[in-house]
Amino acid sequence: MHHISEPNILYFGTPVVLVSTMNEDGSYNLAPISSAFWLGWRCIIGMATTSKTVQNLVRTKQCVLNLPSVHEVQAVNNLALKTGANPVPTAKQNRGYYYEPDKFGVAGLTPVPSQKVTAPRVMECPVQLEAHVAEVHPIGEDNELQRGCIVTMELKIVQVYLEQSITMNGDPNRVDPDKWRPLIMSFQQFYGLGHQIHASSLASIPEYQYKSPDIETARNIEKIAQPLSA
């Protein structure tokens, strides 16, 4: 039997993403999020406007979306309750956050150079997506208490890196879902995927039929002049 409910959060389960960006002084910021989804070679993420990540994205228009597997869960958890914003926004102070300038260090993760953005990739993450900001959209503008507090950002993927261990045998352009074990956040708890439970009729559609025109655009984007040193 269903009953009417008013949950404070509606996070029913999405992949964890580590968003790496460049700070004003050239140092790196790294933020774990789980409000993200993909359409073709576009990704939509949602974050609070007080986030250092959002500030960096608005300024630089670039980032890397690093997808950890279940094996990187401790590193992700090491980033919990830490922010690159200084001073710490009031809402985060009330939730127990504190300022941490060395996000990579505290997580025990390794920054490595990107090719088409200035932000670094996370070496340990099996999936790394270099991205440019396409659009920024405010959320909750119809509510005075939320106005200006949240944004979604449309990101255009410009380069994809896949760890060979998660790709289909003989095809570097396809992820094998039996090998890829993303880290999932559901109602503030960490989970992984189980085994496939049923064959999918959608799988009969060849993946090339979903090919995005953004792929060709990405191929023509030049590498940055001076890649970052690790």
VEXROLUM-980679 format. One record per residue (C-alpha): residue in three letters; z negated, y, x negated. Coordinates in steps of 0.001 Angstrom, whole numbers, padded with zeros to 6 digits, always signed. Example, Ala and Ser with C-alpha at 12.3 -4.5 7.8 and 13.67 -1.06 7.14 Angstrom:
// residues 2
ALA-007800-004500-012300;SER-007140-001060-013670;
This chain:
// residues 230
MET+000000+000000+000000;HIS+000924+003451-001263;HIS-001391+006422-000959;ILE-000921+010139-001522;SER-001967+011091-005051;GLU-002214+014193-007250;PRO-002026+013019-010900;ASN-002638+015775-013429;ILE+000209+014455-015574;LEU+003397+012584-014692;TYR+004220+011046-018067;PHE+005347+007608-016912;GLY+006728+006561-020294;THR+009231+008077-022725;PRO+010046+007628-026429;VAL+008028+009557-028994;VAL+010051+012064-031033;LEU+008955+013808-034224;VAL+010659+017203-034289;SER+010976+018650-037785;THR+011697+022353-038230;MET+011584+024998-040951;ASN+008806+027606-041016;GLU+009360+031254-041998;ASP+008040+030661-045515;GLY+010293+027660-046155;SER+007592+025055-045506;TYR+008083+022296-042942;ASN+006635+021772-039486;LEU+006511+018385-037780;ALA+005566+017979-034118;PRO+005241+014830-031992;ILE+006614+015166-028463;SER+007509+012771-025655;SER+009270+015110-023218;ALA+012819+014255-024262;PHE+015942+012600-022902;TRP+019572+012194-023976;LEU+022949+012706-022329;GLY+025841+011843-024613;TRP+025261+013659-027900;ARG+022972+016189-026222;CYS+019196+015999-026081;ILE+016873+017924-023767;ILE+013332+018526-024962;GLY+010494+020377-023259;MET+007644+022206-024969;ALA+005180+025065-024552;THR+006459+028438-025718;THR+003354+028892-027897;SER+004377+025870-029963;LYS+005317+026537-033580;THR+008242+024175-033073;VAL+009657+026291-030253;GLN+009205+029454-032311;ASN+011022+027845-035239;LEU+013825+026558-033017;VAL+014385+029971-031439;ARG+014522+031544-034898;THR+016547+028961-036873;LYS+018498+027227-034065;GLN+018137+023934-035960;CYS+015937+020845-036151;VAL+015881+017107-036725;LEU+014836+014682-033988;ASN+013177+011774-035761;LEU+012490+008677-033640;PRO+009627+006532-034926;SER+009373+002829-034237;VAL+006178+001023-033311;HIS+005567+000574-037047;GLU+005018+004338-037514;VAL+002380+004651-034795;GLN-000462+005476-037200;ALA+001526+008275-038796;VAL+002283+009716-035350;ASN-001357+009480-034332;ASN-002347+011306-037529;LEU-000510+014340-036124;ALA-002519+014375-032903;LEU-004585+017499-032144;LYS-002929+019439-034975;THR-000685+022475-034684;GLY+001412+024540-037040;ALA+000664+027692-035019;ASN-001834+030073-036609;PRO-003851+031368-034854;VAL-004173+028319-032638;PRO-003069+029128-029053;THR-005977+029335-026623;ALA-004789+026421-024495;LYS-004645+024184-027565;GLN-008040+025400-028789;ASN-009505+024326-025460;ARG-008039+020864-025974;GLY-009474+020479-029461;TYR-006441+021334-031598;TYR-006769+022924-035027;TYR-004346+024522-037481;GLU-002722+022191-040024;PRO-000108+023665-042380;ASP+000859+020363-044062;LYS+002056+018187-041205;PHE+004047+015780-043381;GLY+001113+015327-045737;VAL-001481+014664-043055;ALA+000847+012189-041354;GLY+001642+010387-044596;LEU+005382+010867-044015;THR+008145+011845-046411;PRO+010560+014776-045923;VAL+014109+014133-047139;PRO+017107+016499-047189;SER+019388+016873-044219;GLN+023109+017554-044502;LYS+023951+019887-041620;VAL+020610+021585-040907;THR+017952+023117-043114;ALA+015069+021187-041536;PRO+014166+017919-043284;ARG+014465+014402-041931;VAL+011547+011970-041809;MET+012418+009174-044220;GLU+010255+006555-042486;CYS+011820+006978-039029;PRO+014628+004487-038277;VAL+016561+007077-036239;GLN+017179+010645-037439;LEU+019266+013121-035447;GLU+020204+016483-036949;ALA+020634+019011-034156;HIS+021582+022595-033303;VAL+020119+024560-030386;ALA+022725+025063-027654;GLU+020643+026641-024873;VAL+017053+027560-024036;HIS+015973+027356-020396;PRO+012644+028610-019005;ILE+010705+026246-016747;GLY+008361+027162-013890;GLU+009628+030706-013500;ASP+008950+030497-009762;ASN+005205+030192-010409;GLU+003329+033203-011774;LEU+000798+031026-013615;GLN+003538+029066-015411;ARG+006069+031840-015980;GLY+006943+032154-019666;CYS+004785+029163-020667;ILE+007281+026291-020875;VAL+010916+025922-021926;THR+013461+023171-022130;MET+015853+023284-025043;GLU+019316+021766-025018;LEU+020075+020398-028461;LYS+023518+019379-029701;ILE+023433+016453-032127;VAL+025508+017129-035242;GLN+024653+014141-037450;VAL+023125+010720-036784;TYR+021377+008432-039271;LEU+020474+004838-038357;GLU+018442+002410-040402;GLN+020688-000599-041024;SER+017998-002988-039813;ILE+018392-001782-036202;THR+022205-001830-035952;MET+024462-004503-034512;ASN+025688-007014-037085;GLY+028972-005705-038452;ASP+028937-002485-036419;PRO+027115+000494-037968;ASN+027828+002624-034886;ARG+025872+000513-032400;VAL+022117+000088-032078;ASP+020966-003453-031342;PRO+018358-003132-028555;ASP+016818-006435-029638;LYS+016083-004930-033060;TRP+015148-001371-032084;ARG+011511-001030-031071;PRO+010848+002622-030185;LEU+007347+003999-029921;ILE+006633+004828-026263;MET+004087+007307-024893;SER+002814+006545-021386;PHE-000018+008607-019905;GLN-001196+009625-023400;GLN-001278+006030-024719;PHE+001015+004315-027228;TYR+003146+001329-026243;GLY+006138-000606-027503;LEU+008977-002351-025708;GLY+008774-005988-024720;HIS+011600-008504-024603;GLN+014630-008016-022373;ILE+013689-009130-018863;HIS+017103-009276-017164;ALA+020769-008971-018014;SER+022230-005548-017171;SER+025493-005104-015276;LEU+025915-001728-016981;ALA+026196-003559-020297;SER+029630-004791-019204;ILE+030944-001245-019749;PRO+032097-000804-023378;GLU+030079+001853-025162;TYR+033225+003669-026309;GLN+033816+004717-022699;TYR+030771+006973-023010;LYS+032023+008667-026182;SER+031176+012374-026168;PRO+033593+015109-027325;ASP+030594+016456-029271;ILE+031170+013688-031829;GLU+034456+015208-032952;THR+032872+018655-033070;ALA+030031+017313-035198;ARG+032466+015821-037707;ASN+033869+019280-038381;ILE+030522+020962-039002;GLU+030168+021637-042703;LYS+027241+020516-044760;ILE+024680+023176-045634;ALA+025455+024880-048916;GLN+022244+023913-050681;PRO+020556+020794-049277;LEU+016796+020779-049454;SER+015079+018905-052228;ALA+012755+016158-051085;
